[in-house]
Amino acid sequence: MSFTTDNNSTPKSMSRAKGWTTEIENLFRFQQAGYRDELEYIQVKQGSLVDKWPESGFVKKLQRRDNTFYYYSRKRECEERDINKVKVYAY
């Protein structure tokens, strides 16, 4: 996912995830840490890079808004029962 860091980037619409993909996995991790997606994370953390596992591309570590960290496994963490909870935003 590549995003522009425009300060006025607000989502135009939102839908729920229907099936698991690597994009849904990463969105699940961002939303678990309190962000909409990678774009909002970069905006809030002012250009901070997102640590990702090199072999899978999954998010490795995220800093929450209260400056604590979430560390994620190399393996899938978004279970089947959680897929419909993931929000997919369109810009």
N, CA, C and O of each residue as an XYZ file, in Angstrom:
364
protein
N       0.839     -1.177      0.000
C       0.000      0.000      0.000
C       0.881      1.236      0.000
O       1.764      1.378      0.846
N       0.648      2.096     -0.915
C       1.370      3.354     -0.927
C       0.368      4.489     -0.816
O      -0.654      4.502     -1.502
N       0.669      5.425      0.041
C      -0.243      6.518      0.316
C       0.470      7.844      0.163
O       1.689      7.927      0.318
N      -0.285      8.868     -0.137
C       0.256     10.211     -0.070
C      -0.028     10.739      1.325
O      -1.025     10.357      1.937
N       0.811     11.590      1.825
C       0.632     12.099      3.182
C      -0.023     13.470      3.150
O       0.474     14.414      3.765
N      -1.125     13.581      2.441
C      -1.895     14.815      2.376
C      -2.638     14.994      3.700
O      -3.294     14.066      4.173
N      -2.540     16.170      4.292
C      -3.155     16.408      5.592
C      -4.675     16.362      5.550
O      -5.305     16.164      6.589
N      -5.281     16.538      4.381
C      -6.735     16.538      4.262
C      -7.264     15.200      3.777
O      -8.341     15.156      3.182
N      -6.558     14.126      4.005
C      -6.988     12.821      3.543
C      -8.014     12.246      4.501
O      -7.678     11.683      5.543
N      -9.260     12.400      4.126
C     -10.336     11.796      4.900
C     -10.998     10.744      4.032
O     -11.119     10.935      2.822
N     -11.425      9.655      4.611
C     -12.025      8.596      3.810
C     -13.349      9.044      3.190
O     -14.122      9.779      3.805
N     -13.589      8.597      1.985
C     -14.841      8.903      1.281
C     -15.922      7.877      1.624
O     -17.109      8.198      1.682
N     -15.486      6.643      1.847
C     -16.445      5.588      2.186
C     -15.741      4.505      2.997
O     -14.513      4.461      3.079
N     -16.551      3.637      3.593
C     -16.042      2.542      4.410
C     -16.847      1.296      4.101
O     -18.065      1.354      3.938
N     -16.152      0.162      4.021
C     -16.831     -1.121      3.859
C     -16.159     -2.121      4.790
O     -15.078     -1.867      5.321
N     -16.804     -3.240      4.975
C     -16.249     -4.292      5.828
C     -15.527     -5.334      4.975
O     -15.896     -5.587      3.828
N     -14.507     -5.921      5.556
C     -13.753     -6.958      4.856
C     -14.618     -8.203      4.694
O     -15.389     -8.558      5.586
N     -14.484     -8.854      3.559
C     -15.265    -10.070      3.269
C     -14.423    -11.334      3.373
O     -14.944    -12.405      3.686
N     -13.130    -11.216      3.114
C     -12.250    -12.374      3.160
C     -10.854    -11.943      3.561
O     -10.529    -10.755      3.535
N     -10.023    -12.921      3.934
C      -8.691    -12.616      4.417
C      -7.729    -12.419      3.256
O      -7.705    -13.216      2.318
N      -6.932    -11.349      3.323
C      -5.803    -11.106      2.423
C      -4.691    -10.493      3.269
O      -4.900    -10.201      4.446
N      -3.528    -10.298      2.688
C      -2.448     -9.659      3.445
C      -2.805     -8.206      3.755
O      -2.423     -7.690      4.805
N      -3.528     -7.545      2.862
C      -3.960     -6.170      3.123
C      -4.916     -6.122      4.318
O      -4.811     -5.236      5.165
N      -5.838     -7.071      4.381
C      -6.785     -7.145      5.506
C      -6.027     -7.438      6.798
O      -6.354     -6.882      7.847
N      -5.034     -8.292      6.730
C      -4.214     -8.601      7.911
C      -3.555     -7.336      8.450
O      -3.591     -7.083      9.655
N      -2.956     -6.544      7.569
C      -2.296     -5.315      8.006
C      -3.301     -4.287      8.514
O      -3.028     -3.594      9.494
N      -4.462     -4.175      7.861
C      -5.502     -3.265      8.360
C      -5.959     -3.681      9.752
O      -6.187     -2.829     10.612
N      -6.095     -4.987      9.980
C      -6.473     -5.503     11.296
C      -5.461     -5.050     12.347
O      -5.848     -4.632     13.438
N      -4.193     -5.128     12.032
C      -3.145     -4.744     12.975
C      -3.159     -3.241     13.244
O      -3.010     -2.820     14.391
N      -3.336     -2.426     12.201
C      -3.437     -0.977     12.404
C      -4.651     -0.630     13.254
O      -4.550      0.195     14.162
N      -5.796     -1.246     12.976
C      -7.011     -0.926     13.708
C      -6.952     -1.429     15.142
O      -7.545     -0.822     16.035
N      -6.258     -2.508     15.371
C      -6.071     -2.998     16.729
C      -5.237     -2.012     17.556
O      -5.420     -1.897     18.768
N      -4.322     -1.304     16.889
C      -3.477     -0.317     17.565
C      -4.147      1.055     17.654
O      -3.589      1.973     18.256
N      -5.341      1.206     17.059
C      -6.085      2.453     17.202
C      -6.026      3.394     16.015
O      -6.354      4.573     16.146
N      -5.612      2.892     14.854
C      -5.539      3.715     13.649
C      -6.455      3.141     12.580
O      -6.759      1.948     12.593
N      -6.904      3.999     11.638
C      -7.729      3.517     10.525
C      -6.926      2.609      9.612
O      -7.360      1.514      9.254
N      -5.732      3.091      9.239
C      -4.897      2.389      8.273
C      -3.491      2.979      8.305
O      -3.169      3.797      9.167
N      -2.667      2.560      7.368
C      -1.277      3.028      7.330
C      -1.192      4.530      7.092
O      -0.301      5.189      7.626
N      -2.094      5.071      6.311
C      -2.104      6.509      6.033
C      -2.284      7.316      7.313
O      -1.538      8.265      7.556
N      -3.254      6.954      8.124
C      -3.471      7.685      9.380
C      -2.283      7.508     10.322
O      -1.894      8.455     11.006
N      -1.707      6.321     10.367
C      -0.546      6.076     11.220
C       0.603      7.007     10.840
O       1.229      7.615     11.709
N       0.875      7.115      9.545
C       1.967      7.971      9.074
C       1.670      9.432      9.381
O       2.580     10.180      9.739
N       0.414      9.852      9.248
C       0.046     11.228      9.552
C       0.221     11.536     11.036
O       0.787     12.570     11.390
N      -0.255     10.652     11.902
C      -0.182     10.883     13.348
C       1.259     10.810     13.841
O       1.676     11.619     14.669
N       2.010      9.853     13.340
C       3.400      9.671     13.776
C       4.372     10.506     12.951
O       5.585     10.332     13.065
N       3.855     11.407     12.127
C       4.628     12.382     11.358
C       5.747     11.742     10.547
O       6.925     12.061     10.707
N       5.338     10.830      9.671
C       6.282     10.233      8.747
C       7.059      9.054      9.286
O       7.978      8.567      8.627
N       6.710      8.588     10.468
C       7.387      7.436     11.045
C       7.191      6.217     10.142
O       6.081      5.954      9.679
N       8.268      5.480      9.895
C       8.176      4.303      9.044
C       7.517      3.152      9.787
O       7.618      3.044     11.009
N       6.848      2.301      9.038
C       6.170      1.141      9.604
C       7.110     -0.052      9.493
O       7.568     -0.389      8.402
N       7.398     -0.691     10.631
C       8.239     -1.889     10.622
C       7.412     -3.063     10.121
O       6.318     -3.328     10.619
N       7.960     -3.772      9.113
C       7.263     -4.933      8.550
C       8.190     -6.125      8.517
O       9.406     -5.979      8.395
N       7.598     -7.329      8.627
C       8.367     -8.554      8.493
C       8.778     -8.696      7.028
O       7.923     -8.609      6.147
N      10.058     -8.912      6.747
C      10.509     -8.963      5.347
C       9.926    -10.134      4.553
O       9.647     -9.987      3.363
N       9.738    -11.281      5.184
C       9.285    -12.458      4.441
C       7.784    -12.445      4.135
O       7.360    -12.979      3.110
N       6.982    -11.844      5.011
C       5.529    -11.867      4.801
C       4.958    -10.505      4.423
O       3.900    -10.426      3.799
N       5.651     -9.436      4.798
C       5.127     -8.100      4.535
C       4.127     -7.638      5.575
O       3.578     -6.542      5.458
N       3.875     -8.459      6.600
C       2.956     -8.075      7.665
C       3.603     -7.027      8.559
O       4.827     -6.967      8.682
N       2.770     -6.205      9.180
C       3.250     -5.199     10.125
C       3.892     -5.906     11.310
O       3.332     -6.858     11.855
N       5.059     -5.439     11.701
C       5.821     -6.050     12.789
C       5.598     -5.339     14.120
O       5.417     -5.979     15.156
N       5.612     -3.992     14.079
C       5.541     -3.214     15.314
C       4.822     -1.904     15.036
O       5.086     -1.249     14.028
N       3.909     -1.519     15.929
C       3.218     -0.236     15.817
C       3.254      0.482     17.152
O       3.168     -0.144     18.208
N       3.380      1.788     17.099
C       3.350      2.607     18.305
C       1.960      3.206     18.436
O       1.486      3.904     17.540
N       1.312      2.927     19.560
C      -0.021      3.469     19.796
C       0.059      4.949     20.107
O       1.147      5.502     20.261
N      -1.102      5.590     20.199
C      -1.149      7.026     20.480
C      -0.641      7.360     21.883
O      -0.183      8.478     22.120
N      -0.714      6.410     22.813
C      -0.208      6.651     24.164
C       1.266      6.249     24.300
O       1.779      6.115     25.411
N       1.943      6.058     23.156
C       3.371      5.749     23.061
C       3.768      4.376     23.580
O       4.952      4.129     23.812
N       2.805      3.475     23.767
C       3.158      2.082     24.021
C       3.219      1.368     22.671
O       2.720      1.876     21.667
N       3.826      0.203     22.658
C       4.036     -0.506     21.401
C       3.232     -1.791     21.354
O       3.029     -2.455     22.371
N       2.778     -2.130     20.152
C       2.206     -3.444     19.852
C       3.226     -4.167     18.990
O       3.710     -3.621     17.998
N       3.549     -5.395     19.369
C       4.446     -6.233     18.582
C       3.627     -7.386     18.027
O       2.852     -8.014     18.750
N       3.802     -7.664     16.735
C       3.012     -8.680     16.068
C       3.881     -9.817     15.564
O       5.068     -9.646     15.285
N       3.262    -10.974     15.457
C       3.925    -12.185     15.004
C       4.140    -12.165     13.488
O       3.536    -11.371     12.768
N       5.008    -13.051     13.032
C       5.216    -13.219     11.591
C       4.023    -13.898     10.942
O       3.804    -13.783      9.736
N       3.266    -14.596     11.750
C       2.138    -15.379     11.249
C       0.844    -14.574     11.319
O       0.780    -13.518     11.950
N      -0.154    -15.085     10.674
C      -1.471    -14.462     10.641
C      -2.040    -14.324     12.052
O      -2.001    -15.270     12.838
N      -2.568    -13.143     12.366
C      -3.187    -12.906     13.670
C      -4.678    -12.611     13.562
O      -5.408    -12.735     14.545
N      -5.129    -12.226     12.381
C      -6.543    -11.935     12.159
C      -7.273    -13.250     11.915
O      -7.172    -13.831     10.834
N      -8.002    -13.715     12.914
C      -8.714    -14.980     12.783
C      -9.972    -14.801     11.940
O     -10.430    -13.681     11.713
N     -10.513    -15.904     11.487
C     -11.712    -15.872     10.632
C     -12.855    -15.104     11.296
O     -13.591    -14.388     10.617
N     -13.010    -15.243     12.594
C     -14.115    -14.573     13.292
C     -13.927    -13.054     13.370
O     -14.882    -12.324     13.638
N     -12.690    -12.574     13.134
C     -12.400    -11.142     13.219
C     -12.411    -10.436     11.868
O     -12.332     -9.209     11.820
N     -12.505    -11.177     10.780
C     -12.411    -10.570      9.448
C     -13.496     -9.531      9.228
O     -13.216     -8.455      8.698
N     -14.736     -9.828      9.625
C     -15.832     -8.880      9.377
C     -15.755     -7.637     10.273
O     -16.532     -6.702     10.081
N     -14.856     -7.608     11.223
C     -14.677     -6.429     12.089
C     -13.722     -5.401     11.460
O     -13.673     -4.248     11.887
N     -12.965     -5.832     10.442
C     -11.988     -4.948      9.812
C     -12.691     -3.990      8.864
O     -13.486     -4.403      8.019
N     -12.389     -2.708      9.016
C     -12.973     -1.675      8.161
C     -11.978     -1.330      7.055
O     -10.797     -1.098      7.312
N     -12.480     -1.300      5.822
C     -11.666     -0.958      4.658
C     -12.146      0.413      4.183
O     -13.297      0.571      3.776
N     -11.251      1.403      4.241
C     -11.605      2.774      3.863
C     -11.169      3.061      2.444
O     -10.107      2.618      2.006
N     -12.002      3.811      1.723
C     -11.672      4.263      0.366
C     -11.481      5.763      0.396
O     -12.250      6.483      1.032
N     -10.461      6.229     -0.288
C     -10.120      7.647     -0.296
C     -10.396      8.260     -1.643
O     -10.168      9.454     -1.837
